[in-house]
Amino acid sequence: MQTFPAEDLKYVYSPWHEPVGTVQPGERFTVDTQDCFTGLYRDPANFNPETAAWVEENLNGVTGPISVAGAKPGGAIEIHIESVTVTSPGSLIVSRCQALSPADWWHEEYRGVSLPVADGQIRLRDDWTVPVRPLIGCLATAPGREAILSRREGSYGGNMDCNEITSGATVVLPVETPGAFLYFGDCKAAMGNGEITAAPEVATRIVASATPVPRPGTMNAPRVRSGTQLTTVVSGISLAEACRTAFAELKAWLEDDYGLSSDDAAVLMGIGADCGICQVSNALHTAQCSISLSLLPPRRSPQ
């Protein structure tokens, strides 16, 4: 099985990068990722104005790009996440949280913290642990004709910080560059929806596979399938608009894959679709809309 180490990290998603390697459709591969601080705060004492300035310019280094044979512009790529294993302590910078608006708390960060992660638990104190729930914060394909900072998010995926992107999930992203060019990074040991304050940033080992598939004509945003639900993920300037668009994207998905009429899909989603927040900490806010597989009729056979 090929392994792609967390070396020569990239800080943009770009069609002009040289791929770190190529995988065949359905081939299992391993990706090692660094934390979003590029390991700089593994020792909390390293947090100071100089290192903070460097991190601000070099946030969310990602491993990649990995080229997928047969992936062509205009298509899509299904990335199955077999497992996400935390391989480092959790690093985070704590805010004083004194500003009247929580939007300003990110500007009040004042000290580093390192949290041990072992045996499926994050240790907050000697007598206090919480479960690990790792997620992949950044998962992207390369855009077609531009380079985009890895800290950004959009129709290509990117810094979505979606809790659904974890072990067992299959993420569907558009392909705009030959080979798709996959990037992985910015993983958390666990994160609450919203990312209002910092979560423990970690290095990980990801086992995944990728398969080119046709892109549905109605697909304009990332899609995520798990064993229990379908989720669409949309980023936008307005969180309200991102929620509404994620709802519309999921409605189109149900109509395509389950043969539902517009009326039936709207009624079903009015009953059981859940809009939620992924993150409101980035330039664009990311929303998701999910529906339980248990509410759906049998999936329509491919034509």
RAVENHU-V356163 format. One record per residue. N is the residue number from 1. RES is the residue in three letters. PHI is phi in whole degrees, -180 to 180 (999 if undefined). PSI is psi in radians with two decimals (NA if undefined). OMEGA is omega in whole degrees, 0 to 359 (* if undefined). Layout:
BEGIN
n={N,N}
res={RES,RES}
phi={PHI,PHI}
psi={PSI,PSI}
omega={OMEGA,OMEGA}
END
This chain:
BEGIN
n={1,2,3,4,5,6,7,8,9,10,11,12,13,14,15,16,17,18,19,20,21,22,23,24,25,26,27,28,29,30,31,32,33,34,35,36,37,38,39,40,41,42,43,44,45,46,47,48,49,50,51,52,53,54,55,56,57,58,59,60,61,62,63,64,65,66,67,68,69,70,71,72,73,74,75,76,77,78,79,80,81,82,83,84,85,86,87,88,89,90,91,92,93,94,95,96,97,98,99,100,101,102,103,104,105,106,107,108,109,110,111,112,113,114,115,116,117,118,119,120,121,122,123,124,125,126,127,128,129,130,131,132,133,134,135,136,137,138,139,140,141,142,143,144,145,146,147,148,149,150,151,152,153,154,155,156,157,158,159,160,161,162,163,164,165,166,167,168,169,170,171,172,173,174,175,176,177,178,179,180,181,182,183,184,185,186,187,188,189,190,191,192,193,194,195,196,197,198,199,200,201,202,203,204,205,206,207,208,209,210,211,212,213,214,215,216,217,218,219,220,221,222,223,224,225,226,227,228,229,230,231,232,233,234,235,236,237,238,239,240,241,242,243,244,245,246,247,248,249,250,251,252,253,254,255,256,257,258,259,260,261,262,263,264,265,266,267,268,269,270,271,272,273,274,275,276,277,278,279,280,281,282,283,284,285,286,287,288,289,290,291,292,293,294,295,296,297,298,299,300,301,302,303}
res={MET,GLN,THR,PHE,PRO,ALA,GLU,ASP,LEU,LYS,TYR,VAL,TYR,SER,PRO,TRP,HIS,GLU,PRO,VAL,GLY,THR,VAL,GLN,PRO,GLY,GLU,ARG,PHE,THR,VAL,ASP,THR,GLN,ASP,CYS,PHE,THR,GLY,LEU,TYR,ARG,ASP,PRO,ALA,ASN,PHE,ASN,PRO,GLU,THR,ALA,ALA,TRP,VAL,GLU,GLU,ASN,LEU,ASN,GLY,VAL,THR,GLY,PRO,ILE,SER,VAL,ALA,GLY,ALA,LYS,PRO,GLY,GLY,ALA,ILE,GLU,ILE,HIS,ILE,GLU,SER,VAL,THR,VAL,THR,SER,PRO,GLY,SER,LEU,ILE,VAL,SER,ARG,CYS,GLN,ALA,LEU,SER,PRO,ALA,ASP,TRP,TRP,HIS,GLU,GLU,TYR,ARG,GLY,VAL,SER,LEU,PRO,VAL,ALA,ASP,GLY,GLN,ILE,ARG,LEU,ARG,ASP,ASP,TRP,THR,VAL,PRO,VAL,ARG,PRO,LEU,ILE,GLY,CYS,LEU,ALA,THR,ALA,PRO,GLY,ARG,GLU,ALA,ILE,LEU,SER,ARG,ARG,GLU,GLY,SER,TYR,GLY,GLY,ASN,MET,ASP,CYS,ASN,GLU,ILE,THR,SER,GLY,ALA,THR,VAL,VAL,LEU,PRO,VAL,GLU,THR,PRO,GLY,ALA,PHE,LEU,TYR,PHE,GLY,ASP,CYS,LYS,ALA,ALA,MET,GLY,ASN,GLY,GLU,ILE,THR,ALA,ALA,PRO,GLU,VAL,ALA,THR,ARG,ILE,VAL,ALA,SER,ALA,THR,PRO,VAL,PRO,ARG,PRO,GLY,THR,MET,ASN,ALA,PRO,ARG,VAL,ARG,SER,GLY,THR,GLN,LEU,THR,THR,VAL,VAL,SER,GLY,ILE,SER,LEU,ALA,GLU,ALA,CYS,ARG,THR,ALA,PHE,ALA,GLU,LEU,LYS,ALA,TRP,LEU,GLU,ASP,ASP,TYR,GLY,LEU,SER,SER,ASP,ASP,ALA,ALA,VAL,LEU,MET,GLY,ILE,GLY,ALA,ASP,CYS,GLY,ILE,CYS,GLN,VAL,SER,ASN,ALA,LEU,HIS,THR,ALA,GLN,CYS,SER,ILE,SER,LEU,SER,LEU,LEU,PRO,PRO,ARG,ARG,SER,PRO,GLN}
phi={999,-69,-124,-110,-74,-83,-124,48,-61,-108,-117,-141,-94,-147,-74,-99,-69,-82,-60,-79,169,-129,-117,-87,-54,81,-71,-75,-145,-115,-124,-96,-122,-95,-73,-66,-94,56,77,-65,-104,-54,-99,-57,-65,-77,-75,-158,-57,-70,-70,-63,-66,-65,-62,-59,-88,-135,-82,66,-64,-120,-87,144,-82,-102,-86,-113,-58,89,-78,-127,-55,96,-97,-138,-132,-98,-108,-92,-94,-72,-158,-130,-115,-74,-123,-147,-63,-86,-110,-154,-113,-89,-95,-72,54,-105,-65,-63,-99,-59,-62,-94,-64,-63,-90,-114,-65,-139,-155,-91,-136,-118,-114,-62,-127,-159,54,74,-132,-101,-92,-86,-147,-59,-109,-152,-131,-132,-69,-73,-137,-67,-138,-95,-72,-118,-141,-147,-105,-76,-67,-77,-138,-157,-102,-126,-54,-68,-82,-94,-146,-180,-64,-81,100,86,-82,-80,52,-101,-64,-74,-90,-154,-54,92,-86,-119,-104,-109,-125,-71,-112,-118,-128,-53,93,72,63,-93,-127,-130,172,56,-83,-118,-69,-171,-153,-75,-60,116,51,-76,-120,-67,-111,-66,-84,-139,-82,-143,-119,-112,-107,-147,-145,-141,-137,-66,-141,-63,-92,-60,-62,-93,-85,-125,-155,-59,-122,-133,-112,-124,-73,-125,-158,-109,-140,-111,-129,-133,-114,-161,-65,-103,-64,-62,-67,-62,-63,-64,-69,-61,-62,-65,-64,-69,-60,-64,-62,-64,-65,-68,-88,-117,66,-78,-71,-58,-63,-64,-64,-65,-65,-61,-71,-62,-81,-134,-85,-118,-89,-153,-98,-92,-151,-128,-102,-105,-59,-106,-90,-115,-119,-134,-134,-128,-143,-72,-61,-67,-90,-94,-75,-55,-70,-68,-69,-58,-77}
psi={2.28,2.49,2.30,1.88,2.85,1.15,2.75,0.92,2.61,2.58,0.17,2.71,2.16,2.42,-0.14,0.01,2.63,2.20,2.53,-0.18,3.05,2.39,2.68,2.73,2.22,-0.09,2.28,2.41,2.85,2.38,2.18,2.35,2.64,2.83,2.98,-0.29,0.17,0.59,0.05,-0.55,0.34,-0.64,1.92,-0.42,-0.25,-0.14,2.09,3.01,-0.62,-0.82,-0.59,-0.67,-0.68,-0.78,-0.69,-0.59,-0.27,0.82,2.50,0.96,2.33,2.63,2.28,-2.94,2.58,2.15,2.45,2.07,2.34,-0.14,2.22,2.58,2.42,-0.26,-2.84,2.94,2.28,2.08,1.94,2.16,1.77,-0.77,2.65,2.01,2.21,2.31,0.18,2.90,2.86,2.24,2.36,2.77,2.19,2.42,2.67,-0.37,0.77,-0.31,2.61,-0.65,2.18,-0.33,-0.41,-0.05,-0.50,-0.38,0.06,0.34,2.37,-0.21,2.65,2.65,2.42,2.21,2.12,2.46,2.05,2.61,0.64,0.29,2.55,2.15,1.95,-0.65,3.01,-0.52,0.36,2.03,2.74,2.70,2.54,2.33,1.29,2.57,2.74,1.93,-0.71,2.06,2.11,2.76,2.83,2.42,2.91,-0.72,0.45,2.79,2.36,2.36,2.45,-0.24,-0.08,3.00,2.68,-2.71,-0.39,-0.06,-2.04,-2.51,1.14,-0.52,0.87,2.15,-0.32,-0.27,1.53,-2.99,2.31,-0.19,2.67,2.11,2.28,2.11,2.67,2.70,2.14,-0.18,2.41,2.20,-0.13,-0.83,1.56,2.43,2.44,2.46,-2.97,0.80,2.62,2.59,-0.57,2.63,2.34,2.60,2.27,-0.66,0.94,-0.70,2.98,2.54,2.78,1.99,2.35,2.72,2.65,2.90,2.11,2.29,2.19,3.02,2.80,2.43,2.17,2.44,2.80,2.55,2.13,2.50,-0.41,-0.02,2.02,0.12,2.81,2.54,2.56,2.23,2.35,-3.05,-0.17,-0.32,2.89,2.47,2.39,2.60,2.18,2.40,2.44,2.96,-0.68,2.21,-0.65,-0.78,-0.65,-0.70,-0.80,-0.70,-0.69,-0.67,-0.81,-0.66,-0.70,-0.67,-0.78,-0.65,-0.78,-0.69,-0.71,-0.90,-0.39,0.04,0.43,2.52,2.87,-0.73,-0.82,-0.71,-0.73,-0.73,-0.81,-0.77,-0.56,-0.53,-0.74,0.08,2.42,2.05,2.49,3.03,2.35,-1.05,2.60,0.48,-0.17,3.10,-0.73,2.45,2.54,2.24,2.82,2.74,2.24,2.70,2.46,2.39,-0.44,-0.29,-0.15,2.64,3.04,2.48,2.45,2.41,2.51,2.50,NA}
omega={179,175,179,186,179,179,181,182,178,179,171,168,189,175,183,175,170,180,176,178,181,175,177,178,179,180,175,178,181,177,172,180,173,176,188,178,184,176,187,183,173,169,184,181,180,180,178,183,182,180,178,178,179,180,179,179,187,182,171,171,185,176,180,359,174,179,179,181,177,179,186,176,183,177,178,178,175,180,179,180,181,181,173,183,179,185,179,168,176,178,175,177,185,176,174,177,181,181,180,178,175,177,181,182,179,180,180,178,188,178,178,178,173,182,177,177,181,176,177,182,171,184,177,174,180,182,189,176,175,184,170,174,189,174,176,183,181,173,189,162,180,173,187,190,179,173,183,179,182,177,182,184,181,182,179,185,178,189,185,181,182,182,179,182,187,182,177,182,170,183,179,181,177,175,179,183,175,183,179,181,182,177,180,175,176,181,176,174,174,181,173,177,179,182,179,171,188,173,181,180,187,165,182,166,183,171,187,170,182,183,175,178,174,176,176,181,182,184,179,184,179,176,180,174,171,179,185,185,172,182,170,186,183,176,180,179,179,177,179,180,178,177,182,180,176,177,181,178,179,178,179,178,180,179,181,190,184,177,180,171,177,180,182,180,180,179,180,182,174,179,194,179,182,173,181,182,166,178,173,183,186,181,172,178,185,179,176,172,186,172,181,176,182,180,190,174,176,181,181,177,177,180,*}
END
